[in-house]
């Protein structure tokens, strides 16, 4: 390999900060001695680096926003307003129910990610792992062939950091970078499934820049959160990745200007 990979244990995704050596800094110990999520102020004091996903979150994400709207509508339909309930109280109850659905979906996605990570970290066929881990294994193996995969690879480079779900690189090849995304049944159920979006391409394009793998192949593997037999793969073209990195670079300049965080290296104009 051209550069060493840094595999780490599957951590909580509560925060999105990293140390300059690429190790996660999702939480810190506060003044009260208790652990808490890392904040922008902490990052400024400790010289931490923002994650790729933190940068991308500064732009609107239509897929996610539409899903949130759908959840709010569904919650309102299933939670009628009480006869003596004020509009304010009813709206608060609807928002709470909608947020609970998002929490459950996030927890399910985290569980599946951990299952897939265990499978690749042990490098064995996962007969005891629940779906969709075995299906993910089959899809990736069929598509990319025999590879030496490393899960949960972290990096920090020139003002950005992140954790790659799955990566493979041997001497002489350009490398492969994979990011997993959980989806709902409705995302698969259409003539043209609503799976891949610009933010997914931006994330992968930034990951390969962060790893220093300029020509790496990049793909998303989508799995069904609640219908785990559904698995699909989408490999991004080089033109898509070049365009996506251009978008990410614009967001990167915007994020640093807005946050007030000063990168240690003179890399951003």
C-alpha positions, -999 to +999 in steps of 0.1 A: +000+000+000+011+036-006-001+048+028-009+028+060-046+025+069-058+032+104-085+007+114-105+015+145-133+000+165-169+009+156-176+040+176-207+061+182-216+085+154-227+111+180-199+135+170-180+143+138-145+155+149-111+139+145-076+145+158-049+154+133-036+118+133-070+106+121-083+091+154-119+099+163-127+126+189-164+122+190-166+129+227-145+147+253-145+147+291-162+179+303-154+200+333-178+179+354-158+148+346-186+134+324-182+125+287-201+146+263-203+152+225-175+174+211-185+209+201-171+235+177-156+253+207-138+222+218-125+217+183-111+252+183-094+247+216-080+212+208-071+217+172-095+191+159-105+185+123-141+184+110-155+153+093-165+151+057-201+145+067-200+176+089-189+197+059-216+181+036-243+188+063-239+225+056-258+220+024-294+210+019-299+172+013-332+167-006-334+130+001-331+134+038-354+165+039-381+147+020-379+118+043-383+141+074-413+157+058-428+123+051-423+113+087-439+145+100-470+140+078-473+103+088-470+112+125-497+139+121-520+114+104-517+088+131-518+112+161-551+132+159-554+163+179-572+159+212-604+178+218-589+200+246-553+199+232-538+232+221-522+234+187-488+240+203-490+209+224-503+187+195-475+199+172-449+192+200-464+156+203-462+151+165-426+163+163-417+140+192-432+110+175-415+119+142-382+122+159-387+088+176-391+072+141-358+088+130-341+076+162-353+040+156-341+042+120-307+055+130-303+028+157-312+001+131-287+015+107-260+016+134-267-020+143-264-031+107-232-012+102-217-029+132-227-063+119-211-056+085-180-044+102-176-075+124-180-096+092-151-079+074-129-074+105-130-111+111-126-118+074-149-148+075-182-157+059-208-146+084-232-175+089-242-162+123-246-126+113-281-114+107-291-100+073-282-079+055-246-086+063-244-119+043-262-103+014-238-073+015-209-097+014-223-115-016-231-084-036-196-069-030-178-101-037-198-106-069-192-071-081-155-065-071-142-100-069-115-111-044-102-081-025-084-075+008-109-053+026-103-032+057-133-018+075-137+015+094-106+032+080-099+067+094-079+096+079-072+133+084-056+153+056-055+190+048-084+202+069-108+172+065-112+139+082-135+109+082-141+072+086-145+050+055-168+021+059-148-003+037-116+001+017-092-020-003-058-011-018-029-032-028+004-023-044-001-012-080-039-007-080-059+025-076-080+013-047-117+008-039-137+029-014-172+018-003-198+036+019-229+019+032-263+035+033-295+023+049-327+027+029-364+022+033-386-001+012-401+029-007-366+038-018-363+005-037-399+003-049-399+023-081-390+020-118-359+042-110-351+035-073-343+067-053-310+055-039-280+076-050-278+113-044-252+141-049-242+140-012-232+104-015-209+111-044-195+141-025-187+120+005-169+093-015-150+119-036-138+136-004-129+102+012-106+093-017-090+127-015-085+123+022-069+089+018-047+102-010-062+076-035-067+100-064-080+074-089-098+050-065-131+034-076-160+046-053-193+029-047-223+031-024-238-002-011-274+004-001-292-020+022-328-022+034-330-012+071-363-031+076-363-054+046-327-066+049-327-089+019-326-058-003-291-048-013-280-027-042-246-013-054-240+020-072-205+027-085-199+064-093-182+073-126-151+094-127-170+123-142-195+121-113-167+121-087-149+150-103-181+170-103-189+159-067-155+170-054-159+204-070-192+207-050-175+195-018-147+219-022-171+248-024-188+236+008-155+233+024-146+269+019-181+279+030-179+258+062-145+271+073-156+307+066-188+303+086-174+283+115-144+305+121-122+275+126-087+282+113-070+253+096-034+250+107-021+245+072-023+272+045-043+251+021-076+270+017-077+302-004 
